[in-house]
Amino acid sequence: MQKINVSVVSYANSVPFVYGLLNSDIIEEINLSLDIPSVCADKLISGTVDIGLIPVVEILRLNTFEIISDLCIGSNDYVKTVILAADVPVNKITGIYLDYQSRTSVVLVKVLAKYFWKINPEWISTQKGFEEKAISGSIGAVIIGDRTFSVRSNYRYDLAHEWKEFTNLPFVFATWVANKKLDKSFIQRFNQALNLGIQNLDASAKFHQSRLTANVDLLDYLKNNVNYQLDEPKQRARELFLSYAKEFVDYCKITSL
C-alpha cells in the first residue's frame, strides 16, 4: 500500500492534530512530517506531500485543491501566538519585520496596516533568528508560533484580535488541504484521527508541554485561544480575508473555495 504523505505544522496550536494522528490507526497509512507553516505549503504545492495543514493564504497558489476537513487552526478572538510586537504604539511604528515562517500572518498584518490601523510602515524581510534583535525603537516585528510565548516588548498586538476588531469575525490561520483526489474512506478515517486529538486536549497538552521553553499553561491555550472548528463564521472570515489578500500577494490562481 502506498502511504499518503502529510505535512503538519510543528507549533503548539497543532499539537492535538499531531497527537490524534500518532495515536490512531491512520498512522500506518501515512508518512507524517512536522514543518513550519511556509514549508507545509511549499511541500503541498510542489507535490512533495499529498496533504498539508497550510496557511490559508496559500490557497491562492493552488490550481486545484480540496479542503478535506471541517477542522482548522483558528481563533474566535485572542490567539496569543500571532503577534505584532513593538516598543511603541502601532501608530508610531515606522517599520515591521515580517516573520518568514508564515505568509498568512504577513498578509494579515499588511491588511490591518492599510485598512484598520491606517499606517504605511517599511516592510522588512527576515530569516532565522531575526526575532532576537528585531524589536528596537520604532521598528516592530510580526512573530508567530511558540516563540511568541517568550517575546518581551512594550506593546503586543494580537493579530487575530485586531482582525476581530476590524471585521467582527473570527480568523482562520490554516486549513487541511489535499492537492489530489483522495479516497473518501481515507478522508473519513483521517478526520476521525484529527478529532481524536481535539477530544483529548489534556493528553495533547501533556504530549507537547515539555517541548516548550517558556512557562506556559498549554492546556489553557489550546482550550481558550485556539478554536478548531471550521464553522460558518470562520468560512466567511476566510473568504473575506482572501478577498483582501489578493491585493498583497503576487499569486492568485484560485478559482473557487
N, C-alpha and C positions, 0 to 999 in steps of 0.2 A: 504494500500500500504506500502510495506517495504521500508524504506528510505535507500539511499546509504550513507555510512559513508565516509567522506572526511577529510583528514588532509592536511593543507596548512601551509607553512612557515609563521612565525609571524613577519618577518622583513619588513622594508620599501620597499625592492625591489619587494615584492609580493603583496603590497597593491592594485594595480589595479585588481589583481585576486580576492582578498577578496571583494573589492568594487563591482565588477561585479556580483559575486555570491550572495552577500547580497541584491543587487538591481535588481534582476531578479526573474522570477517565479520559477527558478530552486531551490531556497532556500526552497521551500515547499517539494522538493523531496530528500533533503539531510540533514544529520547531519554534521555540519561543526565544526572542531576543529582547533585551532591555536597552532602550536608547533614549537620548534626549529628543524632544518633540520634533525638531527640524530634521533629525536623522530618520525618525519614524516616517516622516513624509517623503523624504528623498528615497528611502528604500521602497516604499509603496509605488512611487511614481516611476522609478527605474525598473520595477518588476522583480527586485531582489526578494521582496516578500509579497504575499497574496492578500494579507490583511494588516491594517495598521490602525492604531489609535492616533489619529493625526490631528494637528491643529486645524481648526475649522476653516481658516482662510486658505489652506492648501487645496481645498476642493476646487478652487479656481484654476488649479494647474492640471486638473484631470480631464481628459477627453471623455472617458467612460468610467463609471464608478457605481457602487451600490452601498448605501448606508445599511449595514446589516444588523443593527441593534437599536433598541429604544432606550439604551443606556448611553451615557456620555460623561465627560468631565465638565461640570457646570457649577454655577453658583447662583443663588437667589438674591444675594446681596454681597456682603464682605467675604472674599475668598482667601484673604491673608497672603497668599503666595504668588500673586501677580501684582507688583507694586511699581510706582514711580517714587523713588527715594531722593530727597534733596535736603539741603541745609537752608533753603529759602522757600517762601511760599511759591505756589505754582505760577502766579502772575509775575514773579521776579526771575523765573528760570530763563536762561539765555541759550542753554544747550542741553541736550539729553543723549546719554549713551543708550544704545539700543541693544538689548540682550540678544546675542547670536543664537540662543538656544530655541527660540520660538518666534515664528513670524506672525502668528496671530496677535501676540501681545504688542509687537512692533506696530502693526497696522492699527490696533485698538488705540494705542497712545496717540497716534497721528490723527485719528478720527476725533478723539477727545480734545486734542490740542486745537484743532481748527474749528470744530463746531460747538464745543462746550466751554473750554477754558479760554478760547479766543487768543491764543498765543502762537507765535511763529518762531520756535527755537531752532537752533542748528541741530541737525540730526547726525550723530556720531556712531560709526560702525565699531564693533567690538570683536574681541577674541577671548580665548580662555584666560581667566584671571583678572578680567577688567574690573570686576566689582570691588576689588581690594583697594583701588585708588580712584574710582570714577567720581565719587561724590565730593565736590570741592567748590566752594564759592557759590556761583550761580549756575553751576553745572550739576544736573541731576542724572539719574540712571534708572532705566527700566530693568528690573531684575525679577526673575521668575524661579519657581521651584523651591526646593528645600533650602537653598542658600538664603532665601529671604528671612528665615527664622532668626538668623544671626546678624542681619543688617542693622546698623546704627545710623540714624540720621535725624535731623530736627523735624522733618516733615515726611510723612509716609502716606502716599495716595494709593488707596486700594483701587485698582482699575475696574474690577467688577462692580464695586460700589459706585464709582464715578459714572460708569455706564448706566447703572440703575437710576442715578440722579438725573442723568441726561434723557433717558428713554422710558423710565418706569417699567423696564423689562429686566429679566434675569440675563445671564450671559452664558454662552456655550463656548468653551475653550477647545474641546477636542471631541471627535466622534469616531466610532468604529466604521471603517470603510474598507471595502474589498475592491480590487482592481479587475476582478473577473467573476464570472458566474459560478457560484458555489452551490453544492447540493443542499437542498432545503433541510434535510435531516441533520446535516453537519451544522448549519447555522443555528438550528434549534438547540443542539447539544452545546454549542459554543456559548450561546446566550444563557443556558442553564448554568454553565460554569461561571460566567460573569456574575450572575445573580447569587451564586453560592457565596462569593466574596462579599457582595453588598449585604447579604443576610447575616454575615458573620463579621461585622466590623470590629468587634472586640478582638477576635483572633487575628484579623488582618492587621490591626494596630500593633499587637504584640509581635507579630511577624517582622515588622519594619522598625519598631521603636529603637532597637539597639543600633540601627544604622544611622540614626540622627545624632549629630554632634551637639546641637542646641538642646536646651531644656524645654521641650515642647510636649504638651498634652496631645498626643497624636489622635487618640480616640475622640476627644472633643473636636479637634479639627475636622476629622472625617465625618462626624455627625452634624456639625453645625456650620461648617464653612463650605464644604463640597457637597453638591447635590447631583445625583447620578441619573435622574430621570429625564429623558429627552421628551418632555411633555409639550403640550401645545404652546404655552408661553415661550418656552425655550426655542421651539421651532420658529416662531415668529421673530424672536430675537436674533436667531441665526440668519434668517433671510434679510432682516433689516441690516445687520452688520455686514453681510456680504454685499449688499447694495451700496453701502458706504465704501467698503474695501476696494471695490473696482477702481476707485479714484487713486488709490495709493499703491497698487501693485501693477507690474508690467506683464502679468499673465491673466488672461480672462477667457479660458476655454470652456467654461461651464455652459451647459445648455439647459439644465433643469436641476431642481433639488428634489 
